[in-house]
Amino acid sequence: MPIQKKNTILAAVTALVFLLGFLVNDPFLLFEKSYEKSSPLIKSKADRVKKITLTDTTGKRIFTRTTDGWTFELAGTPLGVMKADATKIETGLKNIFEARRYQEVSANQDKQGEYEVREQDYQILLEGENGDKIAQAVLGKYSGAGNASFVRLADESSVYAVKGFLRGDWNQDADQYRDRSILKIAKENIKEIQVSGKQTFKLKADDKGQLVLDPQRATDKNRATTYANDLSDLTGVRFYKETNLPPRVGKISVLLSANVTKEIEFFGPTKDQEYIAKSTDAGAPLTIAKSKVDALFPRLEDLVDKGQMPNLTPPPGN
């Protein structure tokens, strides 16, 4: 066989081997489906979920969707039904519904213990209207390699590596799931704010809905708006577990539309220099940063519009 023909055949074989290797290794991921475009682990939507039941060796945690958000209860404890942190619950649901069947790591039942996805491990049950089962999954351990963890649907043997630590969204201290809102209102509904502390003052909505000092005087509108913003979405740091409260330092009453009144009492400081807030909306006292307390009990002169104060300096020659 002529040498030229041999070289041509060799070149063709080399090119074919290279092409096959390229297709197998796919270094540029030209043929790989992205994680986001892979089939979802759960074929449903998060907003269909009405009840979430978490089960592990310590017992059950139950979250229920209501018209006002989410409630939370620890089965078998005397704590009763508590208001839950809706943002935290919705985030956990979002993450599990974004999990994809992209990387199956095992379908061997004997290896489920390696990924902590056995029947006795951390389970989540998602239910819809009238107890309709949407999905039940076992949330496994963190993979230790990248931001991923393992998960298995309870009625399947396949174990998948998915983005995020799904079990970490739910397996935290119970207080982390309780709503820590001290006051959450629409500032547009505020008709009057009565503050009593080291100083006492009142803000009242005028005909345009702008809060002004009462009795009427020149009011710094930007400062009054900032004050209403701070007050309308007030959140605590953690639940105060001590039996006795420190001395009371002040009280704020907020009159809303339809003559609804909300009240917050403030106590402190504690031995750890914390302040405590107790409100009509919160189920238990909450700690609050000193900086927030200072902002909610300003000096009266801080709310006065200095630019509109009368000039009391006598004219020259008088």
C-alpha positions as CSV (number, residue, x, y, z in Angstrom):
1,M,0.0,0.0,0.0
2,P,1.4,3.4,-1.0
3,I,2.8,5.4,1.9
4,Q,0.6,8.4,1.0
5,K,-2.6,6.2,1.2
6,K,-1.4,4.8,4.6
7,N,-0.9,8.4,5.9
8,T,-4.4,9.3,4.7
9,I,-6.0,6.4,6.5
10,L,-4.0,7.1,9.7
11,A,-5.0,10.7,9.6
12,A,-8.7,9.7,9.2
13,V,-8.5,7.2,12.1
14,T,-6.8,9.8,14.3
15,A,-9.5,12.3,13.5
16,L,-12.2,9.8,14.2
17,V,-10.7,8.9,17.6
18,F,-10.3,12.5,18.5
19,L,-13.9,13.3,17.5
20,L,-15.2,10.3,19.6
21,G,-13.1,11.5,22.6
22,F,-14.4,15.0,22.1
23,L,-18.0,13.8,22.1
24,V,-17.5,11.6,25.2
25,N,-15.6,14.2,27.3
26,D,-17.5,17.2,26.0
27,P,-15.0,19.7,27.3
28,F,-17.0,22.7,26.3
29,L,-20.3,21.2,27.6
30,L,-21.9,21.7,24.2
31,F,-24.2,18.7,24.7
32,E,-24.8,18.9,28.4
33,K,-28.3,20.1,29.5
34,S,-28.0,22.8,32.1
35,Y,-29.2,22.3,35.7
36,E,-32.0,24.8,35.4
37,K,-33.4,23.2,32.3
38,S,-33.4,19.7,33.8
39,S,-36.6,18.1,35.0
40,P,-37.7,19.4,38.4
41,L,-37.6,17.0,41.3
42,I,-41.2,17.9,42.2
43,K,-43.6,18.6,39.4
44,S,-45.8,21.2,41.1
45,K,-45.7,24.7,42.3
46,A,-44.8,26.1,45.7
47,D,-48.0,28.2,46.0
48,R,-50.1,24.9,46.0
49,V,-48.6,23.9,49.3
50,K,-51.0,24.4,52.3
51,K,-49.3,22.3,54.9
52,I,-45.7,21.2,55.6
53,T,-44.8,18.4,58.0
54,L,-41.2,17.9,59.0
55,T,-40.3,14.6,60.7
56,D,-37.0,13.4,62.3
57,T,-36.0,11.5,65.4
58,T,-36.9,14.5,67.6
59,G,-40.5,14.7,66.5
60,K,-42.6,16.7,64.1
61,R,-42.8,20.4,63.1
62,I,-46.0,21.5,61.3
63,F,-46.4,24.6,59.2
64,T,-49.8,25.6,57.9
65,R,-50.6,28.3,55.3
66,T,-53.4,30.8,56.4
67,T,-54.9,33.9,55.0
68,D,-52.4,35.9,57.1
69,G,-49.3,33.9,56.2
70,W,-48.0,30.8,58.0
71,T,-48.5,29.3,61.4
72,F,-46.0,26.9,63.2
73,E,-46.5,24.3,65.8
74,L,-44.3,21.6,67.5
75,A,-46.4,18.5,67.7
76,G,-46.8,17.1,71.3
77,T,-45.6,20.3,73.0
78,P,-47.6,22.8,75.1
79,L,-46.4,25.8,73.0
80,G,-49.5,25.7,70.8
81,V,-49.9,27.3,67.4
82,M,-47.5,30.2,66.8
83,K,-47.2,32.7,63.9
84,A,-44.4,31.7,61.6
85,D,-41.8,33.7,59.7
86,A,-43.5,33.7,56.2
87,T,-40.4,34.8,54.4
88,K,-38.3,32.0,55.8
89,I,-41.0,29.4,55.0
90,E,-41.5,30.7,51.4
91,T,-37.7,30.6,50.8
92,G,-37.4,27.0,52.0
93,L,-40.3,26.0,49.6
94,K,-38.7,27.9,46.7
95,N,-35.5,26.1,47.1
96,I,-37.0,22.6,47.2
97,F,-39.2,23.3,44.2
98,E,-36.1,24.5,42.3
99,A,-34.3,21.2,42.9
100,R,-33.6,19.3,39.7
101,R,-33.1,15.7,38.5
102,Y,-29.8,16.7,37.0
103,Q,-27.3,14.5,38.8
104,E,-28.4,11.0,40.0
105,V,-25.7,9.8,42.4
106,S,-27.2,6.4,43.3
107,A,-30.2,4.2,43.0
108,N,-28.8,1.6,45.3
109,Q,-30.9,1.2,48.5
110,D,-27.9,-0.1,50.4
111,K,-26.1,3.2,49.9
112,Q,-28.9,5.5,51.1
113,G,-27.2,5.7,54.5
114,E,-24.1,7.3,53.0
115,Y,-26.3,10.2,51.8
116,E,-28.5,10.2,54.9
117,V,-31.7,9.7,52.9
118,R,-33.1,6.6,54.6
119,E,-36.7,6.3,55.7
120,Q,-35.7,7.2,59.3
121,D,-33.8,10.4,58.2
122,Y,-35.1,13.9,57.8
123,Q,-38.4,13.9,55.9
124,I,-40.6,16.6,54.5
125,L,-44.2,16.1,53.5
126,L,-45.9,18.7,51.3
127,E,-49.7,18.8,51.2
128,G,-52.2,20.8,49.2
129,E,-55.9,21.5,49.6
130,N,-57.8,18.9,51.7
131,G,-54.6,17.0,52.6
132,D,-53.8,16.2,49.0
133,K,-50.2,14.9,49.0
134,I,-48.0,16.9,46.6
135,A,-44.7,15.3,47.5
136,Q,-42.7,13.6,50.3
137,A,-38.9,13.7,50.3
138,V,-36.0,12.7,52.5
139,L,-33.5,15.6,52.8
140,G,-30.0,14.3,53.0
141,K,-26.6,15.6,54.1
142,Y,-24.5,18.4,52.7
143,S,-22.2,17.1,50.0
144,G,-19.1,18.8,51.2
145,A,-18.2,19.5,47.5
146,G,-19.8,22.7,46.3
147,N,-23.1,24.2,47.3
148,A,-25.0,21.0,47.0
149,S,-26.8,18.4,49.1
150,F,-28.6,15.0,48.6
151,V,-32.3,14.4,48.3
152,R,-34.6,11.4,47.6
153,L,-38.3,11.3,47.0
154,A,-39.8,8.9,49.5
155,D,-41.4,6.8,46.8
156,E,-38.3,6.5,44.6
157,S,-34.9,4.9,45.1
158,S,-32.9,7.4,43.1
159,V,-30.7,9.9,45.1
160,Y,-30.0,13.2,43.5
161,A,-27.3,15.9,44.2
162,V,-29.1,19.3,44.1
163,K,-28.1,22.9,44.6
164,G,-28.3,24.2,48.1
165,F,-28.6,22.6,51.5
166,L,-32.3,21.7,51.6
167,R,-32.3,20.2,55.0
168,G,-30.5,23.2,56.3
169,D,-33.5,25.4,55.3
170,W,-35.7,23.5,57.8
171,N,-33.4,21.8,60.4
172,Q,-32.8,24.9,62.6
173,D,-33.7,26.0,66.1
174,A,-37.5,26.2,66.4
175,D,-37.4,29.9,67.3
176,Q,-35.8,30.7,63.9
177,Y,-39.1,29.8,62.2
178,R,-41.3,32.0,64.5
179,D,-42.4,35.4,63.3
180,R,-40.3,38.0,65.1
181,S,-42.4,41.0,63.9
182,I,-43.0,43.5,66.6
183,L,-45.2,45.7,64.4
184,K,-46.0,45.3,60.7
185,I,-48.6,47.8,59.4
186,A,-49.2,49.8,56.2
187,K,-47.9,53.3,57.0
188,E,-50.6,54.7,54.8
189,N,-53.2,53.5,57.4
190,I,-51.5,55.4,60.3
191,K,-53.9,58.1,61.7
192,E,-52.0,59.0,64.9
193,I,-48.9,58.1,66.8
194,Q,-48.7,58.8,70.5
195,V,-45.2,58.5,72.0
196,S,-44.5,58.6,75.8
197,G,-41.0,58.2,77.2
198,K,-38.4,60.7,78.3
199,Q,-40.4,63.1,76.1
200,T,-44.0,62.9,75.0
201,F,-45.3,63.9,71.6
202,K,-48.0,63.1,69.1
203,L,-47.9,62.8,65.3
204,K,-51.2,63.1,63.5
205,A,-52.1,62.6,59.8
206,D,-53.3,65.8,58.1
207,D,-55.7,66.0,55.2
208,K,-53.0,64.8,52.8
209,G,-52.0,61.9,55.0
210,Q,-48.8,63.5,56.1
211,L,-47.8,63.1,59.7
212,V,-47.4,66.4,61.5
213,L,-46.9,67.3,65.2
214,D,-50.0,67.8,67.3
215,P,-50.5,70.5,68.6
216,Q,-49.7,71.7,65.1
217,R,-46.3,73.2,64.5
218,A,-43.7,73.2,61.8
219,T,-42.8,69.5,61.2
220,D,-39.8,68.1,59.4
221,K,-41.7,66.0,56.9
222,N,-38.7,63.8,55.9
223,R,-38.0,63.0,59.5
224,A,-41.7,62.2,60.2
225,T,-41.8,59.9,57.1
226,T,-38.6,58.1,58.2
227,Y,-40.1,57.7,61.7
228,A,-43.3,56.1,60.2
229,N,-41.2,53.8,58.0
230,D,-39.2,52.6,61.0
231,L,-42.3,52.0,63.1
232,S,-44.4,50.3,60.4
233,D,-42.0,47.4,59.9
234,L,-40.4,46.7,63.2
235,T,-38.7,43.4,63.8
236,G,-37.0,41.9,66.9
237,V,-33.7,40.1,67.1
238,R,-34.7,37.1,69.3
239,F,-37.3,36.0,71.8
240,Y,-36.8,37.1,75.4
241,K,-37.0,34.0,77.6
242,E,-36.5,35.6,81.0
243,T,-39.5,35.6,83.4
244,N,-39.0,39.2,84.7
245,L,-38.9,42.2,82.4
246,P,-36.5,45.2,83.1
247,P,-38.0,48.6,83.9
248,R,-40.3,50.1,81.3
249,V,-38.8,53.0,79.3
250,G,-41.6,54.0,77.1
251,K,-44.7,53.2,75.1
252,I,-46.0,53.9,71.6
253,S,-49.6,53.7,70.6
254,V,-50.6,53.7,66.9
255,L,-54.1,54.5,65.8
256,L,-54.9,53.0,62.4
257,S,-57.9,53.2,60.0
258,A,-61.1,51.8,61.3
259,N,-60.1,52.9,64.8
260,V,-57.7,49.9,65.3
261,T,-55.0,50.6,67.9
262,K,-51.6,48.9,68.1
263,E,-49.4,49.3,71.2
264,I,-45.7,48.6,71.9
265,E,-44.1,48.8,75.3
266,F,-40.3,49.0,75.7
267,F,-38.3,47.8,78.6
268,G,-34.6,48.0,79.5
269,P,-31.8,47.9,79.6
270,T,-31.1,44.3,80.6
271,K,-27.9,43.2,82.3
272,D,-26.6,42.6,78.8
273,Q,-27.6,46.1,77.7
274,E,-30.4,44.9,75.5
275,Y,-33.9,46.4,75.2
276,I,-37.2,44.5,75.1
277,A,-40.3,45.2,73.1
278,K,-43.7,43.8,73.9
279,S,-46.5,44.5,71.4
280,T,-50.1,43.6,70.7
281,D,-49.0,41.8,67.5
282,A,-46.1,39.8,69.0
283,G,-46.9,36.6,70.8
284,A,-43.9,37.0,73.2
285,P,-41.4,39.8,74.2
286,L,-38.6,40.3,71.7
287,T,-35.1,41.8,72.1
288,I,-34.5,44.9,70.0
289,A,-31.4,46.9,69.2
290,K,-30.7,50.0,71.3
291,S,-30.3,52.0,68.1
292,K,-33.9,51.3,67.0
293,V,-35.2,52.3,70.5
294,D,-33.3,55.5,70.3
295,A,-34.8,56.2,66.8
296,L,-38.3,55.6,68.1
297,F,-37.9,57.9,71.0
298,P,-36.3,61.0,69.5
299,R,-36.1,64.5,71.0
300,L,-39.1,66.6,70.1
301,E,-36.9,69.2,68.6
302,D,-35.6,66.6,66.1
303,L,-39.0,66.4,64.5
304,V,-39.4,70.2,64.2
305,D,-38.7,71.8,60.8
306,K,-35.9,74.2,61.6
307,G,-36.2,76.0,58.3
308,Q,-39.8,77.1,59.1
309,M,-39.1,78.3,62.7
310,P,-39.6,82.0,63.2
311,N,-36.5,84.2,63.3
312,L,-36.4,85.6,66.8
313,T,-33.2,87.6,66.3
314,P,-34.1,91.4,66.6
315,P,-33.2,93.5,63.6
316,P,-30.1,95.8,63.8
317,G,-30.7,99.0,65.8
318,N,-33.3,97.6,68.1
